[in-house]
Amino acid sequence: MSWVYLAIAICFEIIATSALQASNGFTKLGASVITVMSYIICFYMLSLALRQIPLGIAYAIWSGAGIVLLAIIGYFLYKQTLDIPAIIGLGFILAGVIIINVFSKTVSH
């Protein structure tokens, strides 16, 4: 169940950060409320995941997946461009998350 909690935490982190961009510095009420509520759910779910998943592993997966997915969302939703070094760096982050999940003995699914 901890992995489900981590997946939910990642989803709400993505929602929260996307809404944070849309809030325009917390000047738009709807997006600001979504940001705050989503971060609350995100951190609660992350705390539940940490009952079983080691902190460093959970945080690496949570932040790494969030970085890559938000870069993709930023590209499509907010028309933010990514240059080749950014794409390569995101590829390394994604590779790190995959390596942790597939090869690390610290991670037990």
Secondary structure as UniProt FT lines:
FT   HELIX           2..22
FT   TURN            23..27
FT   HELIX           29..49
FT   TURN            50..52
FT   HELIX           55..77
FT   HELIX           84..103
//
